[in-house]
Amino acid sequence: MSLAILQALVVGIVQASNSVVEIHVSPRGRDSSLGTVEQPIASLQRAIELVQTIRRERGPNIDIQIVLHDGVYRLDRPLFITSAENPGPGHLRFIAANPGKVILSGGRLLTGWKQVAQHWEVAIPSVNNQPLLARELFVNGRRAVRARTPNRGFFRIDRPGPDKRTSLFIRPEDAWAFDGNIAGSEFVYLHDWSTSRVRILSFDPQTLQVVFAQRVGCSAPHYEIGHWPHARYFLENGERMLDQAGEWRLDTEKGVIMYLPRPGETLETIETVVPVLETLVHITGDVSSGTLVQNVHWEGIAFEHCRFDLPDAGYAAGQATIYEPRRDPQSAAREMMPAAVTLDLADSCEFADCSFRHLGGSGLWFRRECCHGIVRRCVFQDISGNGLNIGETITRPLKDASPKWTSPFNTGCTYGIHVEDSVVRECGVQFLEAVGIWIGISAGNVIEHNEVAELPYTGISVGWSWNDQPTGCRDHIIRANHIHHCMLILHDGGGIYTLGRQPGTRLVSNLIHDIPPNEDGAESNGIFMDEGSSDILVEGQTIYNVGRSPIRFHKALEVTLRRNTLVCQPGVPPYRYNRTDPKTLRFEDEHVIEAQHWEPPDEVKSSAGPRKTVATDPRSQ
């Protein structure tokens, strides 16, 4: 871009401030325009090109604001923001002109629907000359239900097949579900705290044996079929499963997507979207030079429609969407489900008043070597995987970090992410082992005044080590969160779940309730301190309406519990000890109540969860 065009771009801004440039973007703009409010450009890709030019011309100190005007921005490729665009100290801000009216979408509109019998059909779209094997369909802004049987609840297996991995036997009364053409059907097997998704190869109506095209479960023996007797399962995407309004299925044999409309939906007014991109935004510094990307802020923007394709070997999750991809059949290595927005080598990046929704993987991930990030007043909802991830699954030594990385914790691990006044709900829509907020190997994070709710598994998961050996996980503050209606489907988790030794970690004044009793398998609890949990303070929790013990320990060690209010169902103990010596735990002024029905005082209710007013910078508190 010439200097004359650059000067035209910033005219009117320089008069207000010599250090701020605005770029205006609108779906109704043109990329050949100047990017002014009167002549906006059309795409974020073009906006990034202009940012690169401005940085070359004006340097790294000025602030750049990309103002997005109302509408849907459909990305045809992921948006990459690197340290070349924003090495700091200047800020790069993506700001919605009207918060909540700007959507970044990785999806494609489906057009050409036709009515066939009682349902509608449209041709499967192509991506890179290959049919898009969609796993999700969004109709008029709402997730359609992938056709399933049973429509509610689950079947239970009879017994495993010979190898406990590739076949099982069903109960006679459930054989009807396998009638007809089952090609393209997916078998969803519920382990105690995770799921597997595999293709059905065949079904024998005489022996009632179901044979799979892929192996069920991670490699560890406790993921074998039948480890928990009569495990639950359901089926998806079968020919006869499209039987309720709002359901859809992908028929690869006919090359169509089918949808059974809801009352009031018409071919003329329907808007349907399938996710195409696997990533919406990747914010990353430069690994070789170690230059961090700094001060990238997003305000008032919705991130929608990202897909996650199952591995060719089937989906076998261990926990919290960490699964075995099995690219090498002999490998038991695991990796984490990708997120729509991912940050690596990023310093002081912020998301305020944003939403992450209608996503096929996870929502937001501060992954490798991130620090001082802020998530404020955001909403994470209708997400197939985890809502928000912080850190990695390994302790990255400082010697393996990028050249310019420094940390007060003397590791290469992400640290100092602050999540506040946000709402995380309805995650794990497709992958039931997902959690609302996951903190792996990371340090010094603050999770406070959030609502975490309506989840099939755990609310907030902290730590990623199954023993008490030191890791890079430490010094977290989980404070004043309102966590409720978790563990709605799977077992062996809690409103808060901890793992490993975590010096300095504090769980403080969280309100936890409505955790149903597990149907079978291991308990579900208000707080579950699993293997190696130690050096942790649990203070001032209020836990009630929990079907099992409010707090459970499994191979836990040094934990201090102080002034917690634990409301137990009649006959249920306040604590459950699984292979844990209570003498290693310290109890101080605990308040235990036995009651069938109990409500917390108003001051307890009002002090947890998102606040109506918050400070400008949480690090100043």
C-alpha positions as CSV (number, residue, x, y, z in Angstrom):
1,M,0.0,0.0,0.0
2,S,1.4,3.4,-0.9
3,L,2.1,6.1,1.6
4,A,-0.6,8.2,0.1
5,I,-3.2,5.5,0.7
6,L,-1.8,5.0,4.2
7,Q,-2.2,8.7,5.0
8,A,-5.8,8.6,3.6
9,L,-6.5,5.6,5.9
10,V,-5.6,7.4,9.1
11,V,-7.0,10.9,8.2
12,G,-9.3,12.1,10.9
13,I,-7.6,9.8,13.5
14,V,-4.3,11.6,13.7
15,Q,-6.2,14.8,14.8
16,A,-7.5,12.9,17.8
17,S,-4.3,11.1,18.6
18,N,-1.0,10.7,16.9
19,S,-0.7,7.2,18.3
20,V,-4.0,5.6,17.2
21,V,-5.1,4.4,13.8
22,E,-8.6,3.0,13.1
23,I,-9.5,0.5,10.4
24,H,-13.2,0.1,9.7
25,V,-14.5,-3.2,8.4
26,S,-18.1,-4.1,7.3
27,P,-19.6,-7.1,5.5
28,R,-21.0,-4.5,3.1
29,G,-17.6,-2.9,2.5
30,R,-15.1,-3.5,-0.3
31,D,-11.5,-4.6,0.2
32,S,-10.4,-2.0,-2.4
33,S,-11.6,0.7,-0.1
34,L,-9.5,2.8,2.3
35,G,-10.8,1.3,5.5
36,T,-12.3,4.6,6.8
37,V,-15.7,4.8,8.5
38,E,-17.1,6.1,5.2
39,Q,-15.3,3.6,3.0
40,P,-14.9,0.4,5.1
41,I,-13.1,-2.7,3.8
42,A,-14.9,-6.0,3.8
43,S,-12.7,-8.7,5.3
44,L,-10.5,-9.3,8.3
45,Q,-7.8,-10.7,6.1
46,R,-7.6,-7.4,4.4
47,A,-7.5,-5.6,7.8
48,I,-4.5,-7.7,8.8
49,E,-2.7,-6.7,5.6
50,L,-3.3,-3.1,6.4
51,V,-2.0,-3.7,10.0
52,Q,1.2,-5.1,8.5
53,T,1.6,-2.0,6.3
54,I,0.9,0.4,9.2
55,R,3.4,-1.4,11.4
56,R,6.1,-1.0,8.7
57,E,5.3,2.6,8.2
58,R,4.6,3.7,11.8
59,G,6.3,1.2,14.0
60,P,5.3,-0.9,17.0
61,N,4.3,1.8,19.4
62,I,1.0,3.0,18.0
63,D,-2.3,1.5,18.8
64,I,-4.4,0.1,16.0
65,Q,-8.2,-0.4,16.3
66,I,-10.0,-2.6,13.9
67,V,-13.7,-1.6,14.2
68,L,-16.0,-4.2,13.0
69,H,-19.5,-3.1,12.0
70,D,-22.6,-5.2,12.4
71,G,-22.9,-8.5,10.5
72,V,-21.5,-12.0,9.9
73,Y,-17.9,-12.3,8.7
74,R,-17.5,-15.7,7.1
75,L,-13.9,-16.7,7.1
76,D,-12.6,-18.8,4.2
77,R,-9.4,-19.5,6.1
78,P,-8.1,-19.0,9.7
79,L,-7.1,-15.6,10.8
80,F,-3.4,-15.6,11.9
81,I,-2.1,-12.8,14.1
82,T,1.6,-12.9,14.8
83,S,4.3,-10.8,16.4
84,A,4.9,-9.3,13.0
85,E,1.5,-7.6,13.4
86,N,1.8,-6.8,17.1
87,P,5.1,-7.2,18.8
88,G,4.1,-4.5,21.4
89,P,4.0,-2.2,23.2
90,G,1.3,-0.8,20.9
91,H,-2.2,-2.5,21.1
92,L,-4.1,-4.2,18.4
93,R,-7.8,-4.1,19.2
94,F,-10.7,-5.8,17.4
95,I,-13.7,-3.9,18.5
96,A,-17.4,-4.5,17.7
97,A,-19.0,-1.2,16.8
98,N,-22.1,-2.7,18.5
99,P,-21.2,-5.5,21.0
100,G,-23.0,-8.7,20.2
101,K,-23.8,-7.7,16.6
102,V,-20.5,-9.0,15.1
103,I,-20.0,-12.7,14.3
104,L,-16.8,-14.3,13.1
105,S,-18.0,-17.6,11.5
106,G,-16.1,-20.6,10.1
107,G,-19.3,-21.9,8.6
108,R,-20.9,-22.1,5.2
109,L,-24.5,-21.4,4.4
110,L,-26.3,-24.3,2.9
111,T,-28.7,-23.4,0.1
112,G,-30.9,-25.4,-2.3
113,W,-33.0,-27.4,0.2
114,K,-35.8,-29.5,-1.2
115,Q,-38.7,-31.3,0.5
116,V,-38.5,-35.1,0.2
117,A,-41.4,-36.8,1.9
118,Q,-41.5,-35.4,5.5
119,H,-38.0,-34.2,5.6
120,W,-35.8,-31.7,3.6
121,E,-32.6,-32.5,1.7
122,V,-29.6,-30.6,0.4
123,A,-26.5,-31.9,-1.3
124,I,-23.4,-32.4,0.9
125,P,-21.1,-29.4,0.2
126,S,-17.5,-30.0,-0.9
127,V,-14.3,-28.6,0.7
128,N,-11.1,-28.9,-1.3
129,N,-13.0,-31.1,-3.8
130,Q,-13.9,-33.5,-1.0
131,P,-17.4,-34.0,0.5
132,L,-17.6,-32.3,3.9
133,L,-18.5,-35.0,6.4
134,A,-20.3,-32.6,8.7
135,R,-20.9,-33.5,12.3
136,E,-23.0,-30.4,13.1
137,L,-25.8,-28.4,11.5
138,F,-27.1,-25.1,12.8
139,V,-30.6,-24.1,11.8
140,N,-31.8,-20.5,12.4
141,G,-29.1,-20.0,15.0
142,R,-29.8,-23.2,16.9
143,R,-27.9,-26.5,16.9
144,A,-29.9,-29.2,15.2
145,V,-29.9,-32.6,16.9
146,R,-27.8,-35.2,15.2
147,A,-30.3,-38.1,14.6
148,R,-30.0,-40.5,17.5
149,T,-31.5,-43.6,19.2
150,P,-32.8,-43.6,21.8
151,N,-34.0,-40.0,21.5
152,R,-33.5,-39.6,25.3
153,G,-31.5,-41.6,27.7
154,F,-29.3,-44.6,26.8
155,F,-29.2,-48.3,26.1
156,R,-27.0,-50.6,28.1
157,I,-24.7,-53.3,26.7
158,D,-25.2,-56.9,27.7
159,R,-21.5,-58.0,27.7
160,P,-18.3,-57.3,25.8
161,G,-17.0,-59.3,22.8
162,P,-14.0,-61.6,23.0
163,D,-11.3,-58.9,22.8
164,K,-13.2,-56.3,24.7
165,R,-12.3,-53.7,22.1
166,T,-14.0,-54.3,18.8
167,S,-17.3,-55.9,19.5
168,L,-20.0,-56.3,22.2
169,F,-23.4,-57.9,22.7
170,I,-26.6,-56.0,23.1
171,R,-29.7,-56.8,25.0
172,P,-32.5,-58.5,23.0
173,E,-35.0,-55.7,23.7
174,D,-32.7,-53.2,22.0
175,A,-32.2,-55.1,18.7
176,W,-34.8,-52.9,17.0
177,A,-32.4,-50.0,17.0
178,F,-30.1,-51.9,14.6
179,D,-32.8,-52.7,12.1
180,G,-32.4,-51.4,8.5
181,N,-29.3,-49.9,6.9
182,I,-26.9,-49.0,9.6
183,A,-24.1,-47.9,7.3
184,G,-22.9,-44.5,8.4
185,S,-24.2,-45.1,12.0
186,E,-22.0,-44.1,14.9
187,F,-21.8,-46.0,18.2
188,V,-21.2,-43.8,21.2
189,Y,-19.9,-45.7,24.2
190,L,-19.9,-44.1,27.6
191,H,-17.0,-45.0,29.8
192,D,-17.3,-43.8,33.4
193,W,-15.7,-40.4,32.7
194,S,-15.2,-40.3,29.0
195,T,-16.6,-41.5,25.7
196,S,-15.7,-43.4,22.5
197,R,-17.2,-42.9,19.1
198,V,-16.7,-45.6,16.5
199,R,-18.3,-46.8,13.2
200,I,-20.5,-49.9,13.2
201,L,-19.2,-52.6,10.9
202,S,-21.9,-55.1,11.3
203,F,-24.7,-56.4,13.5
204,D,-25.8,-60.0,13.8
205,P,-29.5,-60.2,14.7
206,Q,-29.2,-63.8,15.7
207,T,-26.3,-63.5,18.2
208,L,-26.9,-59.8,18.9
209,Q,-23.2,-59.0,18.4
210,V,-22.2,-55.6,17.2
211,V,-18.8,-55.4,15.5
212,F,-17.0,-52.1,15.1
213,A,-14.7,-50.8,12.4
214,Q,-12.4,-49.2,15.1
215,R,-11.3,-50.0,18.6
216,V,-13.3,-48.7,21.6
217,G,-11.5,-46.9,24.3
218,C,-8.0,-45.6,25.0
219,S,-5.2,-48.1,25.4
220,A,-5.2,-48.3,29.2
221,P,-7.1,-51.4,30.4
222,H,-9.7,-49.5,32.3
223,Y,-11.1,-48.3,29.0
224,E,-12.0,-51.8,27.8
225,I,-15.6,-52.6,27.0
226,G,-17.2,-53.9,30.1
227,H,-14.7,-52.4,32.6
228,W,-17.9,-51.1,34.1
229,P,-20.6,-53.7,33.6
230,H,-23.5,-52.9,31.4
231,A,-22.1,-49.6,30.2
232,R,-24.4,-47.1,28.5
233,Y,-24.4,-46.3,24.8
234,F,-26.5,-44.7,22.1
235,L,-26.4,-44.5,18.3
236,E,-26.2,-41.6,15.9
237,N,-26.8,-40.8,12.3
238,G,-28.6,-44.0,11.3
239,E,-31.2,-44.3,8.6
240,R,-34.2,-44.8,10.9
241,M,-33.0,-42.4,13.5
242,L,-34.4,-39.3,11.8
243,D,-37.7,-39.4,13.7
244,Q,-38.1,-36.2,15.6
245,A,-38.5,-32.6,14.5
246,G,-35.2,-30.7,14.7
247,E,-33.0,-33.8,13.9
248,W,-30.7,-34.1,11.0
249,R,-28.4,-36.8,9.5
250,L,-25.6,-37.1,6.9
251,D,-26.3,-39.7,4.2
252,T,-23.0,-40.3,2.4
253,E,-24.5,-43.0,0.2
254,K,-27.1,-40.5,-1.3
255,G,-24.7,-37.6,-0.9
256,V,-27.2,-35.5,1.0
257,I,-27.9,-33.9,4.4
258,M,-31.4,-34.6,5.7
259,Y,-33.3,-32.4,8.1
260,L,-36.7,-32.9,9.8
261,P,-38.0,-29.4,10.2
262,R,-39.5,-28.0,13.4
263,P,-43.0,-26.5,13.4
264,G,-43.0,-23.1,11.7
265,E,-39.8,-23.6,9.8
266,T,-40.1,-23.1,6.0
267,L,-37.9,-23.6,3.1
268,E,-38.2,-19.9,2.3
269,T,-37.0,-18.6,5.7
270,I,-34.6,-21.3,6.9
271,E,-30.9,-20.4,7.4
272,T,-28.6,-23.4,7.8
273,V,-24.9,-23.4,8.5
274,V,-22.3,-26.2,8.6
275,P,-18.9,-25.6,10.1
276,V,-16.0,-25.7,7.6
277,L,-12.9,-24.3,9.3
278,E,-11.2,-26.2,12.1
279,T,-9.7,-22.9,13.4
280,L,-11.0,-19.4,13.4
281,V,-8.2,-17.4,14.9
282,H,-4.6,-18.3,15.9
283,I,-2.6,-15.7,17.8
284,T,1.0,-16.7,18.0
285,G,4.5,-15.2,18.6
286,D,7.6,-16.4,16.8
287,V,9.0,-19.6,18.3
288,S,12.5,-19.3,16.7
289,S,13.2,-15.7,17.7
290,G,11.1,-15.9,20.9
291,T,9.3,-12.7,20.1
292,L,5.9,-12.7,21.8
293,V,2.7,-11.3,20.2
294,Q,1.5,-8.7,22.7
295,N,-1.6,-6.7,23.5
296,V,-4.1,-8.2,21.1
297,H,-7.6,-7.4,22.4
298,W,-11.0,-8.6,21.3
299,E,-14.2,-6.8,22.4
300,G,-17.8,-7.6,21.9
301,I,-17.3,-10.2,19.2
302,A,-18.9,-13.7,18.7
303,F,-16.8,-16.6,17.5
304,E,-18.9,-19.3,15.9
305,H,-18.9,-22.5,13.7
306,C,-15.7,-24.5,13.9
307,R,-15.5,-28.2,13.1
308,F,-13.6,-31.1,14.6
309,D,-13.3,-34.3,12.5
310,L,-13.0,-37.6,14.3
311,P,-9.6,-39.5,13.7
312,D,-9.7,-42.2,11.1
313,A,-9.1,-44.7,13.9
314,G,-12.2,-43.5,15.8
315,Y,-12.5,-41.2,18.8
316,A,-11.2,-42.6,22.1
317,A,-11.0,-40.0,24.9
318,G,-9.1,-40.3,28.1
319,Q,-10.6,-37.3,29.9
320,A,-11.4,-33.6,29.3
321,T,-11.3,-34.0,25.4
322,I,-7.7,-35.4,25.5
323,Y,-7.8,-38.3,23.2
324,E,-5.7,-40.9,21.3
325,P,-5.4,-39.9,17.6
326,R,-3.8,-43.2,16.7
327,R,-2.1,-42.0,13.6
328,D,0.3,-44.8,14.4
329,P,-1.7,-47.9,15.4
330,Q,0.9,-48.8,18.0
331,S,0.9,-45.4,19.7
332,A,-1.0,-44.6,22.8
333,A,0.0,-40.9,22.7
334,R,-2.7,-38.4,23.4
335,E,-3.4,-34.9,22.3
336,M,-6.0,-32.3,23.1
337,M,-9.0,-31.4,21.0
338,P,-8.3,-28.1,19.1
339,A,-10.0,-24.9,20.0
340,A,-11.7,-22.3,17.8
341,V,-9.3,-19.6,19.1
342,T,-5.8,-20.5,20.2
343,L,-3.0,-18.5,21.6
344,D,0.7,-19.4,21.7
345,L,3.6,-17.2,22.9
346,A,1.2,-14.4,23.7
347,D,1.5,-11.7,26.3
348,S,-1.3,-9.5,27.7
349,C,-4.0,-10.5,25.2
350,E,-7.6,-10.0,26.3
351,F,-11.1,-11.1,25.4
352,A,-13.9,-8.9,26.8
353,D,-17.6,-9.2,26.3
354,C,-17.0,-11.9,23.6
355,S,-18.9,-15.1,23.1
356,F,-17.8,-18.5,22.0
357,R,-20.7,-20.6,20.8
358,H,-21.9,-23.2,18.2
359,L,-18.5,-24.8,18.1
360,G,-17.5,-28.3,17.1
361,G,-14.2,-28.5,19.1
362,S,-13.3,-26.4,22.2
363,G,-13.7,-22.6,22.6
364,L,-10.7,-20.7,23.7
365,W,-7.2,-22.0,24.5
366,F,-4.2,-20.1,26.1
367,R,-1.8,-22.9,25.1
368,R,2.0,-22.6,25.0
369,E,4.0,-19.8,26.7
370,C,1.1,-17.4,27.3
371,C,1.0,-14.9,30.2
372,H,-1.1,-12.1,31.6
373,G,-4.1,-13.0,29.5
374,I,-7.6,-11.8,30.5
375,V,-11.0,-13.2,29.8
376,R,-13.7,-10.8,31.1
377,R,-17.5,-11.0,30.9
378,C,-17.4,-13.6,28.1
379,V,-19.9,-16.3,27.4
380,F,-19.0,-19.9,26.4
381,Q,-22.1,-21.8,25.3
382,D,-23.2,-24.6,23.0
383,I,-19.7,-26.0,22.6
384,S,-18.9,-29.6,21.6
385,G,-15.6,-29.7,23.6
386,N,-14.2,-27.7,26.5
387,G,-15.2,-24.1,27.0
388,L,-11.8,-22.7,28.0
389,N,-8.4,-24.3,28.2
390,I,-5.3,-22.9,30.0
391,G,-1.9,-24.5,29.6
392,E,-0.6,-27.8,28.3
393,T,-0.4,-31.4,29.4
394,I,3.3,-31.3,30.0
395,T,5.7,-29.4,32.2
396,R,7.7,-27.4,29.7
397,P,11.2,-26.8,31.2
398,L,12.6,-23.3,30.9
399,K,15.4,-24.6,28.8
400,D,12.9,-25.8,26.2
401,A,11.0,-22.5,26.1
402,S,11.4,-19.9,23.3
403,P,14.5,-17.7,23.6
404,K,12.9,-14.6,25.1
405,W,10.4,-16.3,27.5
406,T,10.7,-15.4,31.2
407,S,8.5,-16.6,34.0
408,P,8.4,-16.0,37.8
409,F,7.8,-19.7,38.1
410,N,11.0,-20.7,36.4
411,T,9.3,-22.9,33.8
412,G,8.2,-22.6,30.2
413,C,4.6,-23.0,31.2
414,T,1.7,-20.7,30.6
415,Y,0.9,-18.5,33.6
416,G,-1.1,-15.6,34.9
417,I,-4.3,-16.0,33.0
418,H,-7.3,-14.2,34.7
419,V,-10.8,-15.4,33.9
420,E,-13.6,-13.3,35.6
421,D,-17.3,-12.6,35.4
422,S,-17.9,-15.0,32.6
423,V,-20.5,-17.7,31.9
424,V,-19.5,-21.2,30.8
425,R,-22.4,-23.5,30.1
426,E,-23.6,-26.3,27.8
427,C,-20.1,-27.4,26.9
428,G,-19.5,-31.1,26.1
429,V,-22.5,-31.1,23.8
430,Q,-21.0,-33.8,21.5
431,F,-18.0,-35.0,23.6
432,L,-19.4,-35.7,27.0
433,E,-16.1,-35.8,28.8
434,A,-15.5,-32.1,28.2
435,V,-15.2,-29.7,31.1
436,G,-16.2,-26.0,31.4
437,I,-12.8,-24.7,32.3
438,W,-9.6,-26.8,32.1
439,I,-6.3,-25.8,33.6
440,G,-3.5,-28.3,32.8
441,I,0.1,-27.7,33.5
442,S,0.1,-24.0,34.1
443,A,0.7,-21.6,37.0
444,G,-0.6,-18.6,38.8
445,N,-4.0,-18.4,37.2
446,V,-7.1,-16.7,38.7
447,I,-10.6,-18.1,38.0
448,E,-13.1,-15.9,39.9
449,H,-16.7,-14.9,39.8
450,N,-17.7,-17.0,36.9
451,E,-20.8,-19.2,36.4
452,V,-20.1,-22.7,35.3
453,A,-23.1,-24.8,34.7
454,E,-25.1,-27.4,32.7
455,L,-22.3,-29.8,31.9
456,P,-22.2,-33.5,31.3
457,Y,-19.0,-33.8,33.3
458,T,-16.7,-31.6,35.5
459,G,-17.1,-27.9,35.9
460,I,-13.6,-26.7,36.6
461,S,-10.6,-29.1,36.2
462,V,-7.2,-28.1,37.7
463,G,-4.0,-30.1,37.3
464,W,-2.8,-32.8,35.0
465,S,-0.6,-35.3,36.9
466,W,-1.7,-38.5,38.5
467,N,0.9,-38.5,41.4
468,D,2.3,-36.0,43.9
469,Q,5.6,-35.3,42.1
470,P,6.3,-31.6,41.4
471,T,5.1,-30.2,38.0
472,G,4.6,-26.8,36.6
473,C,1.1,-26.6,38.0
474,R,0.8,-24.3,41.1
475,D,-0.5,-21.2,42.7
476,H,-4.0,-21.0,41.2
477,I,-6.9,-19.1,42.8
478,I,-10.3,-20.6,42.1
479,R,-12.5,-18.1,43.9
480,A,-16.2,-17.1,44.2
481,N,-17.4,-19.1,41.3
482,H,-21.0,-20.4,41.0
483,I,-20.8,-24.0,39.8
484,H,-23.9,-26.0,39.4
485,H,-25.7,-28.7,37.4
486,C,-22.5,-30.5,36.5
487,M,-21.9,-34.2,36.2
488,L,-25.2,-34.5,34.5
489,I,-24.3,-37.6,32.4
490,L,-20.8,-39.0,33.2
491,H,-19.3,-39.9,36.6
492,D,-16.1,-39.7,38.6
493,G,-15.7,-35.9,38.5
494,G,-17.0,-32.9,40.3
495,G,-18.0,-29.3,40.3
496,I,-14.3,-28.8,40.9
497,Y,-11.8,-31.6,40.1
498,T,-8.1,-31.5,41.1
499,L,-5.1,-33.6,40.2
500,G,-1.5,-33.6,41.4
501,R,0.7,-31.5,43.7
502,Q,-0.2,-27.8,43.4
503,P,1.8,-25.7,45.9
504,G,-0.1,-22.5,46.6
505,T,-3.4,-23.4,44.9
506,R,-6.5,-22.2,46.7
507,L,-10.1,-23.0,46.3
508,V,-11.9,-20.2,48.0
509,S,-15.6,-19.4,48.6
510,N,-17.1,-21.2,45.6
511,L,-20.8,-22.0,45.6
512,I,-21.3,-25.6,44.3
513,H,-24.7,-27.4,44.0
514,D,-26.9,-29.7,42.0
515,I,-24.5,-32.5,41.3
516,P,-26.7,-35.6,40.8
517,P,-25.8,-39.0,42.2
518,N,-23.9,-41.3,39.8
519,E,-25.9,-44.1,38.3
520,D,-23.1,-46.5,38.5
521,G,-19.3,-46.5,38.5
522,A,-17.4,-44.0,40.7
523,E,-19.0,-41.2,42.7
524,S,-19.6,-37.7,41.5
525,N,-19.0,-35.0,44.0
526,G,-19.0,-31.3,44.7
527,I,-15.2,-31.3,44.9
528,F,-13.2,-34.3,43.8
529,M,-9.5,-34.3,44.8
530,D,-8.1,-37.0,42.7
531,E,-4.7,-38.7,42.5
532,G,-1.8,-36.8,44.0
533,S,-3.9,-33.7,44.9
534,S,-1.8,-32.0,47.6
535,D,-0.5,-28.6,48.8
536,I,-4.0,-27.2,48.2
537,L,-6.2,-25.1,50.5
538,V,-10.0,-25.6,50.3
539,E,-11.6,-22.7,52.2
540,G,-15.1,-21.3,52.5
541,Q,-16.9,-23.5,50.0
542,T,-20.6,-23.9,50.2
543,I,-21.7,-27.2,48.7
544,Y,-25.3,-28.5,48.8
545,N,-27.8,-30.6,46.9
546,V,-25.1,-33.1,46.0
547,G,-26.2,-36.8,45.6
548,R,-23.0,-38.2,47.1
549,S,-20.4,-36.9,49.5
550,P,-19.7,-33.1,49.0
551,I,-16.0,-33.7,49.0
552,R,-14.1,-36.9,47.9
553,F,-10.4,-37.8,48.0
554,H,-8.6,-40.4,46.0
555,K,-4.9,-40.8,46.7
556,A,-4.8,-37.3,48.0
557,L,-2.2,-36.1,50.4
558,E,-1.6,-32.7,52.1
559,V,-4.8,-30.8,51.8
560,T,-6.1,-28.2,54.2
561,L,-9.9,-27.8,54.6
562,R,-11.1,-24.7,56.4
563,R,-14.5,-23.3,57.2
564,N,-16.4,-25.1,54.4
565,T,-20.2,-25.5,54.7
566,L,-21.0,-29.0,53.5
567,V,-24.7,-30.0,53.3
568,C,-25.1,-33.8,53.1
569,Q,-28.1,-35.9,52.1
570,P,-29.4,-38.0,55.1
571,G,-27.0,-40.8,55.7
572,V,-24.3,-39.5,53.3
573,P,-20.9,-38.7,54.8
574,P,-19.4,-35.3,54.2
575,Y,-16.1,-36.8,53.0
576,R,-15.3,-39.9,51.0
577,Y,-11.9,-41.4,51.3
578,N,-10.7,-43.6,48.4
579,R,-7.2,-44.9,49.1
580,T,-6.5,-41.7,51.1
581,D,-5.3,-41.6,54.7
582,P,-7.4,-38.9,56.5
583,K,-4.4,-38.2,58.7
584,T,-2.7,-36.5,55.8
585,L,-5.5,-34.0,55.6
586,R,-6.1,-31.0,57.9
587,F,-9.6,-30.0,58.9
588,E,-10.3,-26.6,60.5
589,D,-13.8,-25.3,61.6
590,E,-15.7,-27.3,59.0
591,H,-19.5,-26.9,59.1
592,V,-21.5,-30.0,58.3
593,I,-25.3,-30.0,57.9
594,E,-27.5,-33.0,57.2
595,A,-30.6,-32.0,55.2
596,Q,-32.8,-33.3,52.4
597,H,-33.5,-29.7,51.3
598,W,-31.4,-26.7,52.0
599,E,-30.9,-23.2,50.6
600,P,-27.8,-21.0,51.2
601,P,-28.1,-17.6,52.8
602,D,-28.7,-14.7,50.3
603,E,-25.3,-13.3,51.0
604,V,-23.7,-16.5,49.9
605,K,-25.7,-16.6,46.7
606,S,-24.9,-13.0,45.9
607,S,-21.2,-13.3,46.5
608,A,-20.5,-16.1,44.0
609,G,-20.8,-15.9,40.2
610,P,-20.4,-12.9,37.8
611,R,-20.5,-9.5,39.3
612,K,-22.5,-6.6,37.9
613,T,-19.6,-4.2,38.1
614,V,-15.9,-5.0,37.9
615,A,-12.6,-3.2,38.0
616,T,-11.0,-2.1,34.8
617,D,-7.9,-4.2,35.3
618,P,-8.1,-7.4,37.5
619,R,-4.3,-7.3,38.0
620,S,-4.7,-4.0,39.9
621,Q,-6.8,-5.7,42.6
